[in-house]
């Protein structure tokens, strides 16, 4: 049974490096107690998806929300500001 708001929700996420589209329309929800796995060959966009979710790279279009389970963690903007 799926209850409550999702911890992670992506809706039609698109990411590109310049004109080269890398991630094309990923949608998913992950709720408390669930596991999600990104599978794919080299260059399929797994790391790019995670970077876009965390805000390390900009998304071209789509929506993404993360419900913070651990608010003490630093956000992506702090990491970028420190050059990480």
C-alpha positions, 0 to 999 in steps of 0.5 A: 500500500502506498501512503503519504507524500513521496520522498522523491518525485520526478515528472518528465525530467529532461537534462541536456549538456548543451544541445546533446539531450542525455535524459529524456522524460524520466518519471518516478516516485519513491516512498518511505520503505521503497527502493529504486535502482537506476540501471543502464549501460555506460552513458545512459544518463544514470549519474546525470539523473542523480546530479540533476535531482540533487541540483548539481546540474540544471534540468532542461525541463520537468519537475523534481521534488525531494522531501528531506528526510535528513535536514542536517545534510548540506544542500547542493548549493552549499557544495557548489559554493565550496567547490565540491 
